[in-house]
């Protein structure tokens, strides 16, 4: 990549970013590269380079790619010249390259296709994304081959004599237990939260959800689908001869000394049964409020709510936003020999010593509503209801709070304010709701920047104006409490061997709506949403986006990642 040529293009396009930098004399390629990388993330540089050289850009981090193509090209050449064939469209192979204008890299790609019938089309991707894709494909694919008894040097064989038929033959003859074992091991080691095994017309796709994003991790031959699904059904204590109805189950394994739970669900589809396995590492332990992402006034609101003698604390958000994790943190904070804590869960995800945890079974009539009636006869001090799904459960939870119990639960709403009309729509009387609710937490999860490789970049006038506009309603006192910077720099993803794409792990962004007397009066009168929101905004209420922006400023996540979660 010619940074000396790219630099003036970027200066013309983004003058505000360069205005923040001290003027220096740039004479060499190395100086230009260092200067550009101080102002732009790797992804931004690749996008601008692609536009300048008139190539399409591909984000391999979020793109799906055909992993079978990996075996058709020498792995050492792909790693050395930074290219990755990721898709086949008819007779054209799409090839991602870090630097298409590099003569040696272009010649290497040209040489790879010299005896092939297909043509190729070049895309630009970041070097880190290409390295990550190669590492991901190589890891699980070779583990599958080795796991089924292939004792040969697979890497050398694939480089010297690619043979897709041999790979398929080995997989088709493999014991399903070994294939499943390798898939689950790689999912755990890769930090996946879910494994998707999906039948396609001609093959079986295995995808991992890592930090909230699905990635294709392996393509299996179609012939192994039935055996792999049956193996997972056996592990999960499901009926292996039932193919027409969805089923649910769970199983546990010990992996590197850690207890790992899998919640498994099957679903009949046009191409056979699909399996999704949720991974729960019970050895991770319960997180603290700061680890979850609660800081400043929000943490104080939570502490006040769990110290109250009675009332409801609600955690809201979409599926997969970390609500259960937050509830377990709250339970761990109130746990004591002096109180009786009883939970109703579907299912029990983490076991907490000293807490009486009960799993509901709707098929036998043991629901959240019926369970609530039962645990009220268990002399509870604190109750946790996994989810308020209907008016009956909502009404019972409110009544429990009004009779002297501390109640924790979850609700599906987009923000904290939306929980109030949602409960009223369920049939809860406004005067009862106003007297019982203490705190409403709304949350989302965003990917955290890798601490090892994240880079500081100039904020620039455009982004500074956007950030300050987002935070303008908040008081200077609150902003200064949470951020001690000068609005001149941000942190951006870079990518390294540990993370591949610049992100590692997730952190929550929150709203914490502590209900005061003015809000209670509004709710009791039937809830006027405009008056309610005007009041909380005038009193330093911080929205999800604003909390996320503070985490962007403090280097926990990137602005692009926040926008991916909030703007979509």
C-alpha positions, -999 to +999 in steps of 0.1 A: +000+000+000+014+033-011+009+056+020+027+085+003+001+084-024-028+078+000-019+106+024-028+136+003-061+120-007-070+116+030-059+151+038-083+165+012-111+143+023-107+147+061-091+181+067-106+183+102-086+152+114-053+165+101-059+200+116-055+184+151-021+171+143+011+190+144+025+198+110+054+175+102+075+168+071+066+135+055+092+122+031+092+084+034+067+056+031+073+047+068+066+082+080+034+085+059+022+051+072+029+061+108+011+094+103-020+078+087-023+050+113-023+076+140-054+092+125-074+063+111-083+027+121-071-002+100-106-007+086-109+030+077-076+029+059-086-003+040-119+013+030-102+045+018-075+026+000-101+004-018-120+035-029-089+052-041-077+022-061-112+014-073-116-020-057-146-032-037-141-035+001-151-066+020-154-067+058-144-103+065-153-099+101-190-098+094-191-115+060-199-152+054-174-171+034-170-205+019-144-223+040-141-251+015-122-227-008-094-227+018-083-262+009-079-253-028-049-230-023-016-232-004-020-219+031+015-206+033+010-185+002-022-171+015-005-162+048+026-147+032+009-126+005-022-118+026-050-130+004-081-151+012-105-166-013-139-162+005-167-168-020-175-184-053-200-167-076-206-189-106-172-192-123-157-163-104-138-166-071-139-136-048-104-130-033-098-106-004-063-090-005-046-066+019-027-048-009-039-056-044-014-031-058+015-051-045+032-067-076+044-099-057+009-104-042-008-100-075+016-124-092+010-149-064-028-148-069-024-149-106-001-180-102-027-197-080-053-195-107-031-204-136-045-239-140-080-232-128-111-228-149-125-200-127-117-164-130-112-142-099-123-108-086-102-088-061-116-072-030-097-052-004-097-063+033-076-054+063-045-075+069-058-083+104-091-096+090-073-119+065-050-133+092-080-139+114-100-156+087-071-179+078-065-187+115-101-195+121-106-217+091-073-236+096-080-242+133-113-259+132-109-276+098-077-293+108-090-302+142-119-320+126-096-339+103-073-349+132-102-356+155-115-383+132-082-402+131-062-387+102-026-392+114-010-377+083+005-342+081-028-326+070-014-291+065+014-302+041-009-325+023-035-299+017-009-275+004+008-299-019-022-318-032-056-303-023-082-330-024-117-320-014-130-355-020-106-370+005-117-345+031-153-354+025-146-391+027-129-388+060-157-367+075-184-390+062-168-420+077-161-403+110-178-412+143-203-384+149-192-381+185-157-370+174-171-344+150-194-330+177-166-330+202-143-310+179-171-285+171-179-279+208-142-277+218-135-250+191-166-231+201-156-230+237-120-221+229-131-194+205-153-177+231-186-185+213-219-180+231-239-201+206-233-229+181-256-232+150-256-264+130-277-258+099-286-281+071-282-266+036-292-281+002-257-295-004-239-294+029-241-285+066-230-251+079-216-247+114-217-212+127-204-197+160-217-165+176-188-147+190-193-113+208-228-112+194-219-118+157-224-150+138-194-164+118-194-195+096-168-218+112-170-250+093-188-266+063-196-303+068-207-329+041-244-333+039-241-371+047-230-364+083-260-342+092-283-369+106-255-385+127-243-352+141-279-341+151-286-375+166-254-373+187-265-339+201-300-353+208-285-382+227-263-359+248-293-336+255-317-365+264-340-358+235-360-383+214-338-391+185-367-405+164-387-372+167-380-351+136-412-332+132-414-312+164-389-288+181-372-302+212-352-287+240-326-302+262-293-296+280-261-314+289-228-307+307-192-314+299-158-308+317-135-288+295-100-280+307-112-283+343-142-261+338-179-271+339-196-261+307-234-262+303-251-265+269-287-256+263-298-273+231-327-266+208-338-284+176-360-270+149-374-289+118-364-271+086-367-278+049-332-292+049-334-313+080-332-304+117-313-273+128-296-274+161-286-244+183-265-249+214-261-221+239-228-223+258-228-214+295-195-214+312-206-218+349-170-215+361-167-179+350-183-167+382-207-139+389-196-105+376-194-073+397-212-041+389-181-023+375-172-054+354-207-054+339-203-017+330-221+001+358-203+033+368-211+066+385-247+074+394-260+042+377-241+020+402-255+040+430-290+036+417-285-002+417-271-003+452-300+018+465-326-005+448-312-037+463-310-021+498-347-012+497-370-033+520-394-041+491-402-032+455-394-044+420-362-040+400-367-047+363-340-054+337-352-048+301-337-054+267-339-078+237-329-115+239-292-119+243-285-085+258-272-099+291-303-095+313-298-128+331-261-120+338-272-087+354-299-105+375-273-130+388-251-101+398-279-085+418-287-118+435-251-123+445-251-088+460-281-095+482-272-131+491-270-136+529-277-162+555-302-137+570-325-137+540-344-164+520-339-160+483-361-180+459-359-179+421-380-190+392-360-195+360-364-209+325-338-225+326-314-222+356-283-209+338-259-204+367-260-219+402-255-196+432-247-211+465-272-201+492-300-193+466-330-216+461-333-218+424-363-235+407-368-242+370-403-238+355-418-265+333-447-251+313-455-286+298-466-298+333-483-265+343-454-252+364-452-217+349-439-183+362-474-174+374-481-207+392-446-208+405-450-173+420-480-185+440-460-215+453-429-196+464-449-170+482-457-199+506-419-205+510-415-175+533-392-156+508-375-123+515-362-118+480-377-133+448-363-135+412-387-142+383-368-150+351-392-131+329-426-113+331-443-127+300-480-121+307-504-100+328-509-127+354-472-129+362-469-091+362-498-087+386-484-113+410-450-097+409-464-063+418-485-078+446-455-096+459-435-064+460-464-046+478-465-073+505-430-067+516-408-086+491-379-075+470-385-087+435-361-089+405-373-097+370-369-090+333-391-076+306-388-073+268-388-035+260-365-013+240-357+011+268-363+017+304-392+042+300-411+017+278-414-008+307-440+014+323-467+014+295-458-022+288-468-033+323-499-011+322-509-027+289-505-061+306-532-051+330-513-038+361-531-009+377-511+023+375-516+031+412-502-004+421-473+000+397-463+034+410-462+021+445-441-010+438-415-002+412-380+010+423-356+008+394-358-001+357-325-010+340-323-012+302-292-027+285-275-038+253-241-055+248-213-039+227-180-055+218-150-042+238-118-031+221-089-055+225-067-040+252-036-055+235-039-038+202-064-009+203-050+023+189-056+059+197-068+081+167-077+117+164-114+125+170-117+151+142-143+179+141-171+159+125-170+131+151-164+156+180-195+176+169-216+143+168-204+132+202-210+165+219-244+167+203-252+133+218-241+144+253-253+180+252-283+174+275-261+160+303-246+183+329-209+191+328-207+178+363-219+143+352-197+143+321-166+152+341-174+125+367-173+098+340-147+113+315-115+132+322-104+136+286-104+167+263-125+154+234-095+152+211-089+115+206-108+082+204-098+045+205-102+023+174-098-014+166-066-026+150-064-064+152-038-088+166-031-125+171-053-126+202-084-110+188-080-110+149-105-082+145-097-056+172-124-067+196-123-091+225-153-096+248-183-075+255-195-049+280-230-036+286-243-001+281-271+008+304-300+030+314-308+031+351-342+047+358-346+052+395-382+060+402-387+090+425-418+107+439-425+128+408-423+098+385-446+078+409-472+106+408-470+106+370-475+068+368-503+068+393-523+093+372-521+069+342-486+078+328-480+108+306-450+097+286-441+132+273-441+147+308-423+117+322-395+119+297-391+157+299-387+153+336-361+126+336-341+144+308-340+176+328-325+156+357-294+141+340-310+108+330-285+090+307-298+071+277-283+039+263-266+059+235-252+084+260-238+057+283-223+040+253-208+073+242-191+076+275-177+041+271-165+051+236-147+082+251-131+060+278-118+035+252-140+005+262-155+003+227-155+021+194-179+046+179-186+023+150-195-005+173-218+017+193-236+028+162-239-008+150-259-016+182-279+017+187-285+029+151-296-004+137 
